[in-house]
């Protein structure tokens, strides 16, 4: 008897959920654009996973480029900083080349150490000191969020097959599903239950009920599918069940704070119903490095 792999079953479940959302959107017009965009995202990621490791790396490099472009179009920059901005864009292919070459030790320190030293040196060459410290912090924070942190998702594809039951693709699938569902669970719980706002000046729609409901529901998902898609022991899954939803929430409100500081509601209109790439990736920028390092610490001799 031919049995379907867990990854195939997982994708089938996602398609069923999207189909149900499509049917629901016939009556709930407010979610129609959001559901259509989810179909595009699922097709893009699913197609990359089907094509293999290099396709996933290329797709995430493209995602990082789009996110960085959005970020740099929003934040204040000085005219003299253009050479540094060009270097920032060049860091996208450089970082993902390191991922493709499977140089984990170099990836680990490339942005946090060497780019951290490089960018201030480039910025100081223009001779302008006014706004120098702000420009340095703004640029480096954007590089970390849009390139380095998102790159951890692609790093999962370097996992040796014998170290994960469904391989690196299964680990990446687990990360993306739990992160995405956490956003959905917190949104639904917040809308259905309402109640006190958790950070009214940062994200007025976030409630304590939504946060707690999302954390509990996401924790259940982690404990249910974690043993299928990851090699993590139960103690590690419990840690992830607690920390991953909280990290997703932190990423969400952090990006909300950035947008409020800049006076914009959405990073762009690239993804109908969602906003921009940064609006969709805000949680992943926190959950990807967390999940990867929990996996690396508890289960992988490779990293």
DRENTORLO-482698 format. One record per residue (C-alpha): residue number from 1; residue in three letters; x, y, z. Coordinates in nm, 4 decimals. Example, Ala and Ser with C-alpha at 12.3 -4.5 7.8 and 13.67 -1.06 7.14 Angstrom:
BEGIN
<r 1; ALA; <1.2300; -0.4500; 0.7800>> <r 2; SER; <1.3670; -0.1060; 0.7140>> 
// end
This chain:
BEGIN
<r 1; UNK; <0.0000; 0.0000; 0.0000>> <r 2; UNK; <0.1313; 0.3470; -0.0937>> <r 3; UNK; <0.1093; 0.5886; 0.1973>> <r 4; UNK; <0.1214; 0.9649; 0.1683>> <r 5; UNK; <0.4055; 1.1454; 0.3429>> <r 6; UNK; <0.3293; 1.3733; 0.6385>> <r 7; UNK; <0.4282; 1.6713; 0.4254>> <r 8; UNK; <0.1785; 1.5729; 0.1539>> <r 9; UNK; <-0.0946; 1.5306; 0.4147>> <r 10; UNK; <0.0012; 1.8639; 0.5691>> <r 11; UNK; <-0.0274; 2.0450; 0.2368>> <r 12; UNK; <-0.3590; 1.8735; 0.1697>> <r 13; UNK; <-0.4856; 2.0022; 0.5056>> <r 14; UNK; <-0.3739; 2.3562; 0.4173>> <r 15; UNK; <-0.5576; 2.3333; 0.0844>> <r 16; UNK; <-0.8724; 2.2157; 0.2629>> <r 17; UNK; <-0.8503; 2.5101; 0.5025>> <r 18; UNK; <-0.7993; 2.7533; 0.2134>> <r 19; UNK; <-1.0904; 2.5986; 0.0254>> <r 20; UNK; <-1.3085; 2.6420; 0.3325>> <r 21; UNK; <-1.1921; 3.0016; 0.3614>> <r 22; UNK; <-1.2758; 3.0597; -0.0042>> <r 23; UNK; <-1.6281; 2.9290; 0.0496>> <r 24; UNK; <-1.6668; 3.1413; 0.3631>> <r 25; UNK; <-1.5477; 3.4489; 0.1732>> <r 26; UNK; <-1.8553; 3.4240; -0.0499>> <r 27; UNK; <-2.0538; 3.5571; 0.2441>> <r 28; UNK; <-1.7744; 3.7236; 0.4450>> <r 29; UNK; <-1.6521; 3.9708; 0.1866>> <r 30; UNK; <-1.4121; 4.1276; 0.4382>> <r 31; UNK; <-1.1831; 3.8232; 0.4193>> <r 32; UNK; <-1.2062; 3.7681; 0.0427>> <r 33; UNK; <-0.8870; 3.9536; -0.0513>> <r 34; UNK; <-0.7004; 3.8008; 0.2426>> <r 35; UNK; <-0.7941; 3.4468; 0.1387>> <r 36; UNK; <-0.6929; 3.5069; -0.2244>> <r 37; UNK; <-0.3532; 3.6289; -0.1089>> <r 38; UNK; <-0.3123; 3.3202; 0.1120>> <r 39; UNK; <-0.3651; 3.1050; -0.1988>> <r 40; UNK; <-0.0798; 3.2877; -0.3732>> <r 41; UNK; <0.1488; 3.2542; -0.0712>> <r 42; UNK; <0.0680; 2.8825; -0.0375>> <r 43; UNK; <0.1354; 2.8249; -0.4080>> <r 44; UNK; <0.4683; 3.0119; -0.3921>> <r 45; UNK; <0.5991; 2.8323; -0.0822>> <r 46; UNK; <0.4497; 2.4978; -0.1792>> <r 47; UNK; <0.5996; 2.5165; -0.5271>> <r 48; UNK; <0.9416; 2.6013; -0.3839>> <r 49; UNK; <0.9285; 2.3104; -0.1384>> <r 50; UNK; <0.8281; 2.0809; -0.4221>> <r 51; UNK; <1.1245; 2.1944; -0.6349>> <r 52; UNK; <1.3710; 2.1485; -0.3506>> <r 53; UNK; <1.6356; 2.3200; -0.1419>> <r 54; UNK; <1.7734; 2.5693; -0.3940>> <r 55; UNK; <1.4263; 2.6821; -0.4986>> <r 56; UNK; <1.3385; 2.7529; -0.1351>> <r 57; UNK; <1.6586; 2.9538; -0.0887>> <r 58; UNK; <1.5876; 3.1592; -0.4030>> <r 59; UNK; <1.2280; 3.2259; -0.2957>> <r 60; UNK; <1.3320; 3.3424; 0.0509>> <r 61; UNK; <1.6073; 3.5576; -0.0986>> <r 62; UNK; <1.3387; 3.7236; -0.3123>> <r 63; UNK; <1.1172; 3.7636; -0.0037>> <r 64; UNK; <1.4036; 3.9269; 0.1874>> <r 65; UNK; <1.4719; 4.1625; -0.1042>> <r 66; UNK; <1.1069; 4.2711; -0.1186>> <r 67; UNK; <1.0934; 4.3168; 0.2592>> <r 68; UNK; <1.4161; 4.5193; 0.2628>> <r 69; UNK; <1.2919; 4.7354; -0.0241>> <r 70; UNK; <0.9679; 4.8045; 0.1630>> <r 71; UNK; <1.1555; 4.8869; 0.4801>> <r 72; UNK; <1.3992; 5.1264; 0.3107>> <r 73; UNK; <1.1115; 5.2970; 0.1299>> <r 74; UNK; <0.9472; 5.3699; 0.4662>> <r 75; UNK; <1.2309; 5.4743; 0.6958>> <r 76; UNK; <1.4019; 5.8130; 0.6771>> <r 77; UNK; <1.7356; 5.8001; 0.4960>> <r 78; UNK; <1.9899; 6.0671; 0.4081>> <r 79; UNK; <2.0933; 6.1396; 0.0519>> <r 80; UNK; <2.4546; 6.0712; 0.1442>> <r 81; UNK; <2.3632; 5.7192; 0.2610>> <r 82; UNK; <2.2953; 5.5833; -0.0872>> <r 83; UNK; <2.6212; 5.3835; -0.1110>> <r 84; UNK; <2.5335; 5.2134; 0.2176>> <r 85; UNK; <2.1837; 5.1351; 0.0886>> <r 86; UNK; <2.3329; 4.9705; -0.2203>> <r 87; UNK; <2.5524; 4.7589; 0.0069>> <r 88; UNK; <2.2425; 4.6656; 0.2085>> <r 89; UNK; <2.0744; 4.5333; -0.1069>> <r 90; UNK; <2.3936; 4.3438; -0.1958>> <r 91; UNK; <2.3732; 4.1694; 0.1406>> <r 92; UNK; <2.0636; 3.9795; 0.0225>> <r 93; UNK; <2.2461; 3.7638; -0.2359>> <r 94; UNK; <2.5560; 3.7513; -0.0126>> <r 95; UNK; <2.3618; 3.6159; 0.2864>> <r 96; UNK; <2.1654; 3.3611; 0.0868>> <r 97; UNK; <2.4803; 3.2493; -0.0937>> <r 98; UNK; <2.6162; 3.1611; 0.2491>> <r 99; UNK; <2.2956; 2.9639; 0.3142>> <r 100; UNK; <2.3268; 2.7906; -0.0234>> <r 101; UNK; <2.6898; 2.6980; 0.0500>> <r 102; UNK; <2.5772; 2.5607; 0.3867>> <r 103; UNK; <2.8249; 2.7720; 0.5826>> <r 104; UNK; <2.6223; 2.7901; 0.9025>> <r 105; UNK; <2.9094; 2.9081; 1.1207>> <r 106; UNK; <2.9719; 3.2036; 0.8903>> <r 107; UNK; <2.6004; 3.2836; 0.8597>> <r 108; UNK; <2.5704; 3.2935; 1.2361>> <r 109; UNK; <2.8147; 3.5860; 1.2662>> <r 110; UNK; <2.8059; 3.7493; 0.9214>> <r 111; UNK; <2.5329; 4.0074; 0.9861>> <r 112; UNK; <2.5445; 4.0414; 1.3677>> <r 113; UNK; <2.9242; 4.0926; 1.3753>> <r 114; UNK; <3.0801; 4.1815; 1.0418>> <r 115; UNK; <2.7932; 4.3712; 0.8799>> <r 116; UNK; <2.7431; 4.5428; 1.2145>> <r 117; UNK; <3.1009; 4.6692; 1.1821>> <r 118; UNK; <3.0904; 4.7323; 0.8073>> <r 119; UNK; <2.7797; 4.9499; 0.7756>> <r 120; UNK; <2.8816; 5.2209; 1.0259>> <r 121; UNK; <3.2200; 5.2414; 0.8535>> <r 122; UNK; <3.0525; 5.2927; 0.5150>> <r 123; UNK; <2.8114; 5.5505; 0.6556>> <r 124; UNK; <3.0909; 5.7558; 0.8110>> <r 125; UNK; <3.2718; 5.7895; 0.4769>> <r 126; UNK; <3.0305; 6.0589; 0.3584>> <r 127; UNK; <3.1594; 6.2857; 0.6345>> <r 128; UNK; <2.8161; 6.3839; 0.7638>> <r 129; UNK; <2.7751; 6.3343; 1.1371>> <r 130; UNK; <2.4261; 6.4816; 1.1753>> <r 131; UNK; <2.1865; 6.1897; 1.2151>> <r 132; UNK; <2.4739; 5.9409; 1.1910>> <r 133; UNK; <2.3783; 5.7315; 1.4945>> <r 134; UNK; <2.0109; 5.7159; 1.3921>> <r 135; UNK; <2.1030; 5.6212; 1.0353>> <r 136; UNK; <2.3308; 5.3427; 1.1583>> <r 137; UNK; <2.0693; 5.1959; 1.3897>> <r 138; UNK; <1.7855; 5.2213; 1.1374>> <r 139; UNK; <1.9856; 5.0525; 0.8623>> <r 140; UNK; <2.1286; 4.7711; 1.0716>> <r 141; UNK; <1.7940; 4.6917; 1.2371>> <r 142; UNK; <1.6330; 4.6644; 0.8947>> <r 143; UNK; <1.9077; 4.4320; 0.7684>> <r 144; UNK; <1.8672; 4.2038; 1.0699>> <r 145; UNK; <1.4889; 4.1887; 1.0434>> <r 146; UNK; <1.4516; 4.1525; 0.6668>> <r 147; UNK; <1.7587; 3.9467; 0.5760>> <r 148; UNK; <1.9233; 3.7763; 0.8714>> <r 149; UNK; <1.6170; 3.6673; 1.0698>> <r 150; UNK; <1.4159; 3.5581; 0.7662>> <r 151; UNK; <1.7186; 3.3680; 0.6379>> <r 152; UNK; <1.6861; 3.1272; 0.9286>> <r 153; UNK; <1.3745; 2.9871; 0.7614>> <r 154; UNK; <1.5811; 2.8931; 0.4553>> <r 155; UNK; <1.8543; 2.7473; 0.6783>> <r 156; UNK; <1.6170; 2.4673; 0.7761>> <r 157; UNK; <1.6616; 2.3261; 0.4262>> <r 158; UNK; <2.0260; 2.2442; 0.5095>> <r 159; UNK; <1.9171; 1.9913; 0.7729>> <r 160; UNK; <2.0562; 1.6432; 0.6938>> <r 161; UNK; <1.7743; 1.3972; 0.6083>> <r 162; UNK; <1.8619; 1.1653; 0.8969>> <r 163; UNK; <1.8131; 1.4449; 1.1523>> <r 164; UNK; <1.4458; 1.5148; 1.0835>> <r 165; UNK; <1.1580; 1.2744; 1.0092>> <r 166; UNK; <1.0363; 1.4777; 0.7122>> <r 167; UNK; <1.3646; 1.6534; 0.6364>> <r 168; UNK; <1.4318; 2.0249; 0.6230>> <r 169; UNK; <1.1129; 2.0798; 0.4229>> <r 170; UNK; <0.9108; 1.9372; 0.7102>> <r 171; UNK; <1.0817; 2.1657; 0.9609>> <r 172; UNK; <1.0165; 2.4696; 0.7425>> <r 173; UNK; <0.6552; 2.3609; 0.6913>> <r 174; UNK; <0.6131; 2.3292; 1.0687>> <r 175; UNK; <0.7557; 2.6789; 1.1265>> <r 176; UNK; <0.5395; 2.8462; 0.8614>> <r 177; UNK; <0.2185; 2.6674; 0.9592>> <r 178; UNK; <0.2470; 2.7388; 1.3311>> <r 179; UNK; <0.3507; 3.1002; 1.2725>> <r 180; UNK; <0.0645; 3.1576; 1.0282>> <r 181; UNK; <-0.1961; 2.9837; 1.2445>> <r 182; UNK; <-0.0808; 3.1790; 1.5480>> <r 183; UNK; <-0.1673; 3.5037; 1.3672>> <r 184; UNK; <-0.5040; 3.3611; 1.2646>> <r 185; UNK; <-0.5843; 3.2271; 1.6124>> <r 186; UNK; <-0.4991; 3.5553; 1.7826>> <r 187; UNK; <-0.7086; 3.7477; 1.5287>> <r 188; UNK; <-1.0123; 3.5188; 1.5647>> <r 189; UNK; <-0.9955; 3.5020; 1.9448>> <r 190; UNK; <-0.9614; 3.8769; 1.9677>> <r 191; UNK; <-1.2584; 3.9395; 1.7375>> <r 192; UNK; <-1.4831; 3.6797; 1.8998>> <r 193; UNK; <-1.4079; 3.7536; 2.2649>> <r 194; UNK; <-1.2937; 4.1146; 2.2617>> <r 195; UNK; <-1.2164; 4.2568; 2.6040>> <r 196; UNK; <-0.9331; 4.4775; 2.7317>> <r 197; UNK; <-0.6711; 4.5977; 2.4883>> <r 198; UNK; <-0.3201; 4.4682; 2.5469>> <r 199; UNK; <-0.1269; 4.7535; 2.3789>> <r 200; UNK; <-0.3860; 5.0123; 2.2735>> <r 201; UNK; <-0.1347; 5.2776; 2.1686>> <r 202; UNK; <0.0630; 5.0325; 1.9527>> <r 203; UNK; <-0.1946; 4.7928; 1.8093>> <r 204; UNK; <-0.5513; 4.8910; 1.9059>> <r 205; UNK; <-0.7037; 4.5656; 1.7772>> <r 206; UNK; <-0.4907; 4.3415; 1.9997>> <r 207; UNK; <-0.6690; 4.2189; 2.3119>> <r 208; UNK; <-0.5641; 4.0063; 2.6071>> <r 209; UNK; <-0.8262; 3.7507; 2.5053>> <r 210; UNK; <-0.6827; 3.7334; 2.1549>> <r 211; UNK; <-0.3285; 3.6992; 2.2849>> <r 212; UNK; <-0.4097; 3.4260; 2.5382>> <r 213; UNK; <-0.6455; 3.2439; 2.3026>> <r 214; UNK; <-0.3872; 3.2519; 2.0252>> <r 215; UNK; <-0.1084; 3.1298; 2.2515>> <r 216; UNK; <-0.3168; 2.8379; 2.3834>> <r 217; UNK; <-0.4428; 2.7323; 2.0385>> <r 218; UNK; <-0.0965; 2.7626; 1.8826>> <r 219; UNK; <0.0593; 2.5662; 2.1687>> <r 220; UNK; <-0.1859; 2.2831; 2.1022>> <r 221; UNK; <-0.0888; 2.2836; 1.7330>> <r 222; UNK; <0.2826; 2.2716; 1.8225>> <r 223; UNK; <0.2299; 1.9728; 2.0507>> <r 224; UNK; <0.0109; 1.7932; 1.7948>> <r 225; UNK; <0.2187; 1.8307; 1.4798>> <r 226; UNK; <0.5618; 1.8806; 1.6362>> <r 227; UNK; <0.6268; 1.5053; 1.6774>> <r 228; UNK; <0.5299; 1.4511; 1.3118>> <r 229; UNK; <0.7411; 1.7198; 1.1445>> <r 230; UNK; <1.0307; 1.7654; 1.3873>> <r 231; UNK; <1.2706; 1.5407; 1.5798>> <r 232; UNK; <1.2356; 1.7577; 1.8897>> <r 233; UNK; <1.1965; 1.5856; 2.2286>> <r 234; UNK; <0.8899; 1.6693; 2.4336>> <r 235; UNK; <1.0710; 1.9171; 2.6590>> <r 236; UNK; <1.1777; 2.1141; 2.3518>> <r 237; UNK; <0.8267; 2.1042; 2.2053>> <r 238; UNK; <0.6877; 2.2357; 2.5333>> <r 239; UNK; <0.9397; 2.5221; 2.5223>> <r 240; UNK; <0.8386; 2.5991; 2.1629>> <r 241; UNK; <0.4685; 2.5690; 2.2482>> <r 242; UNK; <0.5162; 2.8460; 2.5036>> <r 243; UNK; <0.7701; 3.0688; 2.3311>> <r 244; UNK; <0.6800; 3.0481; 1.9612>> <r 245; UNK; <0.3318; 3.2084; 1.9910>> <r 246; UNK; <0.4723; 3.4757; 2.2215>> <r 247; UNK; <0.7540; 3.5449; 1.9742>> <r 248; UNK; <0.4997; 3.5735; 1.6929>> <r 249; UNK; <0.2999; 3.8256; 1.8937>> <r 250; UNK; <0.6188; 4.0194; 1.9751>> <r 251; UNK; <0.7117; 4.0374; 1.6068>> <r 252; UNK; <0.3633; 4.1579; 1.5189>> <r 253; UNK; <0.3494; 4.4405; 1.7739>> <r 254; UNK; <0.7124; 4.5398; 1.7102>> <r 255; UNK; <0.6356; 4.6004; 1.3436>> <r 256; UNK; <0.3152; 4.7805; 1.4448>> <r 257; UNK; <0.5236; 5.0130; 1.6624>> <r 258; UNK; <0.7595; 5.0810; 1.3706>> <r 259; UNK; <0.4699; 5.1645; 1.1382>> <r 260; UNK; <0.3055; 5.3910; 1.3961>> <r 261; UNK; <0.6348; 5.5712; 1.4456>> <r 262; UNK; <0.6532; 5.6221; 1.0689>> <r 263; UNK; <0.2857; 5.7233; 1.0455>> <r 264; UNK; <0.1719; 5.4438; 0.8115>> <r 265; UNK; <-0.0943; 5.1751; 0.8507>> <r 266; UNK; <0.0579; 4.9178; 0.6139>> <r 267; UNK; <0.4101; 4.8735; 0.4828>> <r 268; UNK; <0.2701; 4.8697; 0.1265>> <r 269; UNK; <-0.0245; 4.7414; -0.0763>> <r 270; UNK; <0.1663; 4.4506; -0.2256>> <r 271; UNK; <-0.0505; 4.1800; -0.0658>> <r 272; UNK; <-0.4234; 4.2604; -0.0822>> <r 273; UNK; <-0.5915; 4.2016; 0.2517>> <r 274; UNK; <-0.2588; 4.1821; 0.4334>> <r 275; UNK; <-0.0719; 4.5015; 0.3462>> <r 276; UNK; <0.2907; 4.4618; 0.2495>> <r 277; UNK; <0.5522; 4.1917; 0.2808>> <r 278; UNK; <0.6589; 4.3313; 0.6186>> <r 279; UNK; <0.2996; 4.3098; 0.7428>> <r 280; UNK; <0.2890; 3.9405; 0.6533>> <r 281; UNK; <0.6423; 3.8616; 0.7737>> <r 282; UNK; <0.6368; 4.0486; 1.1049>> <r 283; UNK; <0.5783; 3.7365; 1.3161>> <r 284; UNK; <0.8173; 3.5200; 1.1121>> <r 285; UNK; <1.1056; 3.7602; 1.1730>> <r 286; UNK; <1.0885; 3.6577; 1.5403>> <r 287; UNK; <0.9721; 3.2959; 1.5177>> <r 288; UNK; <1.2235; 3.1790; 1.2524>> <r 289; UNK; <1.5456; 3.2330; 1.4524>> <r 290; UNK; <1.3812; 3.1132; 1.7741>> <r 291; UNK; <1.2543; 2.7889; 1.6218>> <r 292; UNK; <1.5803; 2.7232; 1.4409>> <r 293; UNK; <1.7924; 2.7664; 1.7518>> <r 294; UNK; <1.5637; 2.5465; 1.9628>> <r 295; UNK; <1.5969; 2.2785; 1.6936>> <r 296; UNK; <1.9742; 2.3263; 1.6694>> <r 297; UNK; <2.0196; 2.3084; 2.0464>> <r 298; UNK; <1.8028; 2.0062; 2.1164>> <r 299; UNK; <1.8137; 1.7912; 1.8046>> <r 300; UNK; <2.0834; 1.8704; 1.5521>> <r 301; UNK; <2.4469; 1.7681; 1.5682>> <r 302; UNK; <2.4924; 1.9517; 1.2380>> <r 303; UNK; <2.4377; 2.3083; 1.3629>> 
// end
